[in-house]
Amino acid sequence: MENINSNRSEKNSMKISLAEAKKRISRWLKVLSGIPEFKEKPNEIPRALFIPLSDIKELLADYEKAKSAKELVGIRVYFGLKELMGAKEEPVGYELDGMLVPVLYESKEKPHVDGIFQNRNTADPEKTNIYDFTAPCPRYCDKDSELYLPVE
């Protein structure tokens, strides 16, 4: 199976330094602050997604119950914008949303395939493996974190 980190030596971990993380976050904030929507409201720039460990465990438990013949190799987070509804059930804005799907090993040619469907023949969300477990930042941020940088 292809290792997505095959270019790393065994001595290198998956971790990065705080300085590198801050550089990446600063680039993200700089790029997004140039978008008209965020120029006026920089504190609304999407910064992160919190994924509760209990929700990851639920995804894993559902996979185990399904007894898939394919090996589970990870999870993928797809980004979207969830519509926020006002008091009169009218759209008032959007919030960053992350949707988790299990990622399966299918073959050497397809080592990272989304395991979206339990049953393709239904529109029932309970028959998919698309999980809406995330909580977005800025709404759910740790504003005291060293990674919560100001928008320049």
Backbone as CSV, one residue per row, in Angstrom:
resi,resn,N_x,N_y,N_z,CA_x,CA_y,CA_z,C_x,C_y,C_z
1,MET,0.848,-1.180,0.000,0.000,0.000,0.000,0.892,1.242,0.000
2,GLU,0.526,2.224,-0.783,1.270,3.473,-0.879,1.168,4.240,0.431
3,ASN,2.301,4.681,0.925,2.330,5.483,2.146,2.339,6.945,1.744
4,ILE,1.358,7.710,2.221,1.280,9.112,1.814,2.439,9.925,2.365
5,ASN,3.155,9.382,3.321,4.310,10.079,3.889,5.615,9.390,3.514
6,SER,5.627,8.717,2.360,6.806,7.952,1.954,8.015,8.829,1.691
7,ASN,7.811,10.120,1.514,8.951,11.003,1.270,9.615,11.432,2.582
8,ARG,9.080,11.038,3.711,9.674,11.366,5.006,10.594,10.233,5.429
9,SER,11.660,10.580,6.094,12.524,9.532,6.619,11.891,8.976,7.884
10,GLU,12.344,7.795,8.297,11.778,7.188,9.493,12.073,8.022,10.726
11,LYS,13.129,8.828,10.689,13.474,9.671,11.826,12.523,10.860,11.955
12,ASN,11.954,11.285,10.828,11.034,12.429,10.857,9.667,11.975,11.303
13,SER,9.072,12.737,12.201,7.718,12.398,12.637,6.716,13.157,11.779
14,MET,5.471,12.940,12.061,4.396,13.629,11.361,4.201,15.033,11.936
15,LYS,4.914,15.328,13.000,4.741,16.603,13.683,5.548,17.704,13.011
16,ILE,5.096,18.954,13.218,5.841,20.116,12.747,6.052,21.041,13.934
17,SER,6.923,21.984,13.769,7.206,22.926,14.859,6.094,23.963,14.972
18,LEU,6.044,24.613,16.121,5.101,25.704,16.327,5.383,26.819,15.325
19,ALA,6.653,27.098,15.068,7.013,28.158,14.112,6.483,27.840,12.714
20,GLU,6.618,26.574,12.280,6.117,26.187,10.951,4.596,26.274,10.910
21,ALA,3.940,25.833,11.968,2.479,25.918,12.025,2.030,27.367,11.924
22,LYS,2.709,28.257,12.614,2.350,29.675,12.570,2.542,30.254,11.177
23,LYS,3.608,29.836,10.476,3.826,30.306,9.101,2.665,29.890,8.207
24,ARG,2.255,28.631,8.330,1.169,28.119,7.491,-0.143,28.833,7.790
25,ILE,-0.412,29.058,9.071,-1.634,29.757,9.459,-1.604,31.200,8.975
26,SER,-0.460,31.850,9.087,-0.336,33.234,8.612,-0.604,33.328,7.123
27,ARG,-0.075,32.372,6.351,-0.336,32.356,4.903,-1.837,32.197,4.639
28,TRP,-2.467,31.273,5.352,-3.898,31.032,5.199,-4.687,32.312,5.482
29,LEU,-4.390,32.959,6.601,-5.101,34.181,6.980,-4.869,35.293,5.966
30,LYS,-3.645,35.401,5.456,-3.333,36.442,4.471,-4.123,36.223,3.186
31,VAL,-4.142,34.992,2.714,-4.866,34.691,1.473,-6.361,34.947,1.652
32,LEU,-6.933,34.443,2.727,-8.373,34.601,2.921,-8.773,36.028,3.252
33,SER,-7.885,36.792,3.874,-8.236,38.188,4.189,-8.355,39.030,2.921
34,GLY,-7.859,38.516,1.791,-7.995,39.209,0.519,-9.337,38.974,-0.161
35,ILE,-10.109,38.032,0.342,-11.432,37.752,-0.213,-12.390,38.828,0.294
36,PRO,-13.162,39.449,-0.611,-14.027,40.566,-0.199,-14.877,40.295,1.042
37,GLU,-15.454,39.125,1.131,-16.294,38.783,2.278,-15.547,38.901,3.612
38,PHE,-14.245,38.573,3.593,-13.471,38.600,4.830,-12.711,39.903,5.041
39,LYS,-12.575,40.739,3.997,-11.919,42.045,4.165,-12.669,42.874,5.205
40,GLU,-13.991,42.803,5.144,-14.821,43.571,6.063,-15.006,42.876,7.406
41,LYS,-14.851,41.558,7.421,-15.077,40.782,8.647,-13.943,39.771,8.847
42,PRO,-12.720,40.240,9.118,-11.587,39.315,9.225,-11.724,38.305,10.361
43,ASN,-12.494,38.613,11.380,-12.663,37.666,12.482,-13.563,36.489,12.119
44,GLU,-14.123,36.501,10.919,-14.968,35.394,10.471,-14.224,34.436,9.539
45,ILE,-12.929,34.679,9.340,-12.145,33.768,8.498,-12.153,32.381,9.141
46,PRO,-12.517,31.347,8.380,-12.481,29.988,8.925,-11.054,29.614,9.312
47,ARG,-10.882,29.151,10.528,-9.558,28.865,11.047,-9.298,27.389,11.290
48,ALA,-10.306,26.653,11.719,-10.082,25.260,12.109,-11.412,24.545,12.246
49,LEU,-11.327,23.246,12.400,-12.493,22.418,12.709,-12.148,21.567,13.921
50,PHE,-13.034,21.534,14.888,-12.880,20.642,16.029,-13.655,19.375,15.722
51,ILE,-12.997,18.235,15.873,-13.630,16.942,15.644,-13.534,16.162,16.953
52,PRO,-14.653,15.993,17.650,-14.609,15.262,18.923,-14.128,13.818,18.731
53,LEU,-13.300,13.358,19.642,-12.785,11.998,19.579,-13.927,10.984,19.601
54,SER,-14.971,11.269,20.356,-16.114,10.347,20.414,-16.753,10.177,19.034
55,ASP,-16.728,11.223,18.222,-17.306,11.134,16.883,-16.426,10.296,15.955
56,ILE,-15.115,10.425,16.108,-14.211,9.576,15.315,-14.425,8.118,15.699
57,LYS,-14.603,7.866,16.996,-14.855,6.496,17.450,-16.168,5.962,16.874
58,GLU,-17.186,6.824,16.746,-18.459,6.395,16.161,-18.273,6.011,14.700
59,LEU,-17.511,6.808,13.958,-17.226,6.488,12.560,-16.531,5.130,12.485
60,LEU,-15.547,4.899,13.353,-14.827,3.622,13.356,-15.753,2.464,13.716
61,ALA,-16.625,2.672,14.692,-17.554,1.613,15.100,-18.514,1.269,13.972
62,ASP,-19.003,2.280,13.261,-19.896,2.034,12.127,-19.176,1.243,11.046
63,TYR,-17.913,1.558,10.813,-17.129,0.829,9.815,-16.992,-0.638,10.239
64,GLU,-16.682,-0.856,11.506,-16.521,-2.219,12.006,-17.826,-3.015,11.877
65,LYS,-18.975,-2.372,12.155,-20.275,-3.046,12.046,-20.571,-3.443,10.606
66,ALA,-20.123,-2.614,9.662,-20.395,-2.880,8.249,-19.580,-4.062,7.727
67,LYS,-18.518,-4.430,8.434,-17.656,-5.546,8.047,-17.210,-5.425,6.588
68,SER,-16.737,-4.248,6.234,-16.259,-4.020,4.873,-15.032,-4.889,4.593
69,ALA,-14.958,-5.386,3.375,-13.802,-6.186,2.979,-12.599,-5.294,2.701
70,LYS,-12.843,-4.010,2.547,-11.756,-3.079,2.252,-11.150,-2.558,3.550
71,GLU,-9.855,-2.359,3.529,-9.147,-1.887,4.712,-9.382,-0.392,4.924
72,LEU,-9.745,-0.023,6.133,-9.883,1.377,6.508,-8.485,1.931,6.729
73,VAL,-8.118,2.990,5.969,-6.775,3.547,6.083,-6.764,4.961,6.644
74,GLY,-7.945,5.542,6.831,-7.985,6.892,7.386,-9.363,7.503,7.259
75,ILE,-9.406,8.796,7.506,-10.630,9.564,7.297,-10.254,10.792,6.477
76,ARG,-11.235,11.315,5.769,-11.029,12.524,4.982,-12.067,13.538,5.436
77,VAL,-11.668,14.808,5.484,-12.593,15.885,5.832,-12.837,16.712,4.576
78,TYR,-14.089,16.765,4.158,-14.480,17.636,3.056,-15.026,18.920,3.651
79,PHE,-14.640,20.052,3.084,-15.118,21.344,3.555,-16.354,21.763,2.773
80,GLY,-17.261,22.404,3.476,-18.457,22.946,2.857,-18.926,24.133,3.669
81,LEU,-19.960,24.775,3.200,-20.564,25.892,3.929,-21.986,25.503,4.289
82,LYS,-22.237,25.430,5.586,-23.572,25.105,6.089,-24.372,26.396,6.153
83,GLU,-25.588,26.352,5.617,-26.445,27.530,5.634,-26.964,27.763,7.049
84,LEU,-26.840,28.988,7.531,-27.361,29.374,8.837,-28.731,30.009,8.644
85,MET,-29.674,29.577,9.447,-31.042,30.067,9.315,-31.362,31.058,10.427
86,GLY,-32.079,32.104,10.076,-32.495,33.108,11.034,-33.772,32.700,11.748
87,ALA,-34.282,33.608,12.560,-35.481,33.355,13.361,-36.690,33.027,12.489
88,LYS,-36.750,33.593,11.298,-37.892,33.359,10.401,-37.597,32.245,9.394
89,GLU,-36.645,31.368,9.745,-36.249,30.266,8.871,-35.842,30.746,7.487
90,GLU,-35.109,31.858,7.476,-34.554,32.371,6.227,-33.034,32.346,6.337
91,PRO,-32.339,32.124,5.228,-30.881,32.081,5.272,-30.298,33.428,5.715
92,VAL,-29.374,33.373,6.680,-28.741,34.608,7.157,-27.223,34.570,6.998
93,GLY,-26.701,33.494,6.493,-25.259,33.397,6.302,-24.818,31.946,6.212
94,TYR,-23.510,31.773,6.279,-22.922,30.446,6.148,-21.887,30.245,7.239
95,GLU,-21.636,28.973,7.538,-20.638,28.604,8.528,-19.813,27.464,7.952
96,LEU,-18.496,27.523,8.154,-17.626,26.449,7.703,-18.100,25.140,8.297
97,ASP,-18.095,24.117,7.473,-18.561,22.801,7.878,-17.551,21.787,7.380
98,GLY,-17.333,20.762,8.155,-16.473,19.670,7.734,-17.258,18.383,7.762
99,MET,-17.174,17.617,6.698,-17.874,16.344,6.615,-16.827,15.245,6.531
100,LEU,-16.908,14.286,7.443,-15.942,13.200,7.497,-16.450,12.000,6.716
101,VAL,-15.539,11.354,5.995,-15.854,10.091,5.336,-14.701,9.119,5.596
102,PRO,-15.017,7.829,5.730,-13.944,6.850,5.862,-13.198,6.722,4.533
103,VAL,-11.903,6.505,4.618,-11.073,6.316,3.428,-10.580,4.872,3.441
104,LEU,-10.795,4.185,2.328,-10.520,2.757,2.234,-9.422,2.466,1.211
105,TYR,-8.685,1.392,1.458,-7.710,0.893,0.497,-8.437,-0.068,-0.427
106,GLU,-8.458,0.269,-1.721,-9.128,-0.598,-2.692,-8.121,-1.440,-3.463
107,SER,-7.035,-0.799,-3.897,-6.011,-1.494,-4.672,-4.761,-0.618,-4.701
108,LYS,-3.701,-1.159,-5.258,-2.467,-0.384,-5.379,-2.705,0.871,-6.229
109,GLU,-3.567,0.745,-7.247,-3.885,1.873,-8.115,-4.834,2.857,-7.434
110,LYS,-5.614,2.395,-6.474,-6.584,3.230,-5.760,-6.423,3.024,-4.248
111,PRO,-5.349,3.593,-3.682,-5.083,3.339,-2.264,-5.885,4.191,-1.282
112,HIS,-6.575,5.228,-1.759,-7.296,6.142,-0.858,-8.670,6.491,-1.428
113,VAL,-9.614,5.561,-1.330,-10.945,5.705,-1.920,-11.954,6.062,-0.823
114,ASP,-12.812,7.031,-1.099,-13.865,7.389,-0.147,-14.857,6.240,-0.011
115,GLY,-15.167,5.890,1.218,-16.186,4.875,1.503,-17.499,5.556,1.841
116,ILE,-18.101,6.231,0.874,-19.271,7.081,1.116,-20.548,6.294,1.337
117,PHE,-20.795,5.260,0.540,-22.114,4.624,0.546,-22.144,3.314,1.308
118,GLN,-23.183,3.158,2.101,-23.549,1.849,2.634,-24.546,1.236,1.660
119,ASN,-25.364,2.122,1.068,-26.385,1.686,0.115,-26.612,2.825,-0.878
120,ARG,-26.127,2.675,-2.099,-26.245,3.719,-3.127,-27.683,3.944,-3.592
121,ASN,-28.576,3.019,-3.320,-29.935,3.072,-3.868,-30.923,3.784,-2.961
122,THR,-30.456,4.664,-2.113,-31.361,5.384,-1.232,-30.862,6.801,-1.003
123,ALA,-31.783,7.688,-0.709,-31.426,9.065,-0.373,-31.334,9.246,1.145
124,ASP,-31.560,8.185,1.895,-31.527,8.226,3.351,-30.106,8.520,3.840
125,PRO,-29.900,9.636,4.578,-28.551,9.941,5.051,-28.001,8.868,5.990
126,GLU,-28.857,8.083,6.601,-28.399,7.000,7.467,-27.746,5.867,6.676
127,LYS,-27.905,5.887,5.349,-27.321,4.853,4.495,-26.043,5.332,3.810
128,THR,-25.512,6.450,4.280,-24.218,6.922,3.781,-23.212,6.850,4.929
129,ASN,-21.972,7.070,4.594,-20.904,7.187,5.584,-20.365,8.610,5.568
130,ILE,-21.248,9.585,5.433,-20.862,10.990,5.466,-21.304,11.528,6.814
131,TYR,-20.317,11.916,7.616,-20.595,12.336,8.987,-20.400,13.842,9.121
132,ASP,-21.338,14.473,9.793,-21.292,15.915,10.035,-21.003,16.124,11.522
133,PHE,-19.746,15.876,11.906,-19.367,15.861,13.309,-18.635,17.116,13.767
134,THR,-18.336,18.001,12.883,-17.365,19.034,13.205,-17.992,20.279,13.813
135,ALA,-17.156,21.028,14.520,-17.552,22.311,15.088,-16.537,23.343,14.590
136,PRO,-16.987,24.372,13.867,-16.047,25.291,13.229,-15.484,26.356,14.167
137,CYS,-14.296,26.791,13.823,-13.678,27.960,14.416,-13.697,28.990,13.278
138,PRO,-14.305,30.137,13.430,-14.241,30.951,14.627,-15.298,30.703,15.688
139,ARG,-16.380,30.089,15.431,-17.391,29.992,16.477,-16.881,29.206,17.695
140,TYR,-16.174,28.112,17.476,-15.671,27.271,18.563,-14.144,27.310,18.577
141,CYS,-13.576,28.452,18.901,-12.120,28.629,18.887,-11.549,28.654,20.294
142,ASP,-10.291,28.311,20.367,-9.504,28.537,21.577,-8.719,29.810,21.305
143,LYS,-9.276,30.933,21.684,-8.658,32.218,21.374,-7.385,32.473,22.173
144,ASP,-7.085,31.609,23.147,-5.841,31.717,23.902,-4.736,30.835,23.318
145,SER,-5.056,30.073,22.269,-4.076,29.185,21.652,-2.962,29.996,20.986
146,GLU,-1.770,29.429,20.995,-0.644,30.059,20.291,-0.877,30.048,18.774
147,LEU,-1.811,29.220,18.321,-2.105,29.142,16.894,-3.239,30.067,16.474
148,TYR,-3.859,30.754,17.422,-4.914,31.712,17.087,-4.226,33.066,16.843
149,LEU,-3.783,33.252,15.619,-2.993,34.429,15.265,-3.882,35.570,14.816
150,PRO,-3.410,36.788,15.004,-4.184,37.934,14.517,-4.150,38.003,12.989
151,VAL,-5.189,38.555,12.417,-5.214,38.772,10.965,-4.487,40.063,10.709
152,GLU,-3.488,39.992,9.836,-2.693,41.205,9.554,-3.272,41.988,8.411
